[in-house]
Amino acid sequence: MPARSFSSRQFNQDSSGAKKAAKDGPVFITDRGKPSHVLITIADYHELTNSTTNMIDLLAMDDACTAEPDAPKIQIVPKPVDFD
């Protein structure tokens, strides 16, 4: 999926060309040389936003992570307080 780039001026003058380019991949629209917007097709947008899993579902999965933590246990030893 190659990305193309259009300046704001190019985009204003040839928006149909930008839309055609978006069929092949994201089109970055720049403002003063820096990316400011991205144009993608509606199909790509739906693919990005229609995820059926959310963070809570991922955290609740039993097989999501099989790694065991390797941090050592910390022992906290309380000391008596001296109020004198």
C-alpha positions as a Markdown table, in Angstrom:
| # | Residue | x | y | z |
|---|---|---|---|---|
| 1 | Met | 0.0 | 0.0 | 0.0 |
| 2 | Pro | 2.1 | 2.9 | -1.2 |
| 3 | Ala | 1.4 | 6.3 | 0.4 |
| 4 | Arg | 1.2 | 9.5 | -1.7 |
| 5 | Ser | 1.5 | 13.0 | -0.6 |
| 6 | Phe | -0.4 | 16.1 | -1.8 |
| 7 | Ser | 0.3 | 19.7 | -0.7 |
| 8 | Ser | -2.8 | 21.6 | 0.5 |
| 9 | Arg | -2.6 | 23.6 | -2.8 |
| 10 | Gln | -2.4 | 20.4 | -4.9 |
| 11 | Phe | -5.3 | 18.9 | -3.0 |
| 12 | Asn | -7.5 | 22.0 | -3.5 |
| 13 | Gln | -6.7 | 22.0 | -7.3 |
| 14 | Asp | -7.0 | 18.2 | -7.9 |
| 15 | Ser | -9.2 | 16.6 | -5.2 |
| 16 | Ser | -10.4 | 14.0 | -7.7 |
| 17 | Gly | -6.8 | 13.0 | -8.3 |
| 18 | Ala | -6.3 | 12.7 | -4.5 |
| 19 | Lys | -9.4 | 10.5 | -4.3 |
| 20 | Lys | -8.1 | 8.3 | -7.1 |
| 21 | Ala | -4.7 | 8.0 | -5.4 |
| 22 | Ala | -6.5 | 7.0 | -2.1 |
| 23 | Lys | -7.7 | 3.8 | -3.8 |
| 24 | Asp | -4.1 | 2.6 | -3.8 |
| 25 | Gly | -3.3 | 3.7 | -0.3 |
| 26 | Pro | -3.4 | 6.6 | 2.2 |
| 27 | Val | -2.9 | 10.1 | 0.8 |
| 28 | Phe | -1.1 | 12.5 | 3.1 |
| 29 | Ile | -2.1 | 16.1 | 2.8 |
| 30 | Thr | 0.6 | 18.5 | 3.9 |
| 31 | Asp | 0.4 | 22.0 | 5.1 |
| 32 | Arg | 3.7 | 23.9 | 4.8 |
| 33 | Gly | 5.6 | 20.7 | 4.3 |
| 34 | Lys | 4.2 | 18.9 | 7.3 |
| 35 | Pro | 1.5 | 16.2 | 7.2 |
| 36 | Ser | -1.8 | 17.6 | 8.5 |
| 37 | His | -4.5 | 15.2 | 7.2 |
| 38 | Val | -4.8 | 11.7 | 5.7 |
| 39 | Leu | -7.3 | 10.7 | 3.0 |
| 40 | Ile | -8.3 | 7.1 | 2.9 |
| 41 | Thr | -11.2 | 5.2 | 1.2 |
| 42 | Ile | -14.3 | 4.5 | 3.2 |
| 43 | Ala | -13.5 | 0.8 | 3.0 |
| 44 | Asp | -10.2 | 1.4 | 4.6 |
| 45 | Tyr | -11.8 | 3.5 | 7.2 |
| 46 | His | -14.3 | 0.8 | 8.1 |
| 47 | Glu | -11.5 | -1.7 | 8.2 |
| 48 | Leu | -9.7 | 0.4 | 10.7 |
| 49 | Thr | -12.7 | 1.3 | 12.9 |
| 50 | Asn | -14.8 | -1.8 | 12.9 |
| 51 | Ser | -12.7 | -3.9 | 15.2 |
| 52 | Thr | -14.9 | -6.3 | 17.1 |
| 53 | Thr | -12.5 | -6.6 | 20.0 |
| 54 | Asn | -11.8 | -3.9 | 22.6 |
| 55 | Met | -9.2 | -3.5 | 25.3 |
| 56 | Ile | -11.4 | -5.0 | 28.0 |
| 57 | Asp | -12.0 | -8.1 | 25.9 |
| 58 | Leu | -8.3 | -8.4 | 25.2 |
| 59 | Leu | -7.4 | -8.1 | 28.8 |
| 60 | Ala | -10.0 | -10.7 | 29.8 |
| 61 | Met | -8.7 | -13.3 | 27.4 |
| 62 | Asp | -7.2 | -16.3 | 29.2 |
| 63 | Asp | -4.6 | -17.1 | 26.5 |
| 64 | Ala | -3.8 | -13.5 | 25.6 |
| 65 | Cys | -0.5 | -13.6 | 27.5 |
| 66 | Thr | 1.3 | -16.7 | 28.7 |
| 67 | Ala | 4.4 | -14.8 | 30.0 |
| 68 | Glu | 5.0 | -14.9 | 33.7 |
| 69 | Pro | 6.3 | -11.8 | 35.5 |
| 70 | Asp | 9.9 | -12.1 | 36.3 |
| 71 | Ala | 10.1 | -9.2 | 38.8 |
| 72 | Pro | 11.5 | -10.2 | 42.2 |
| 73 | Lys | 9.1 | -10.1 | 45.2 |
| 74 | Ile | 9.8 | -7.2 | 47.5 |
| 75 | Gln | 9.7 | -7.8 | 51.2 |
| 76 | Ile | 8.6 | -4.8 | 53.3 |
| 77 | Val | 9.7 | -5.0 | 56.9 |
| 78 | Pro | 7.9 | -2.5 | 59.1 |
| 79 | Lys | 10.0 | -0.7 | 61.7 |
| 80 | Pro | 8.7 | 0.7 | 65.0 |
| 81 | Val | 8.2 | 4.4 | 65.0 |
| 82 | Asp | 10.2 | 6.5 | 67.5 |
| 83 | Phe | 8.1 | 9.5 | 68.7 |
| 84 | Asp | 10.8 | 10.8 | 71.0 |
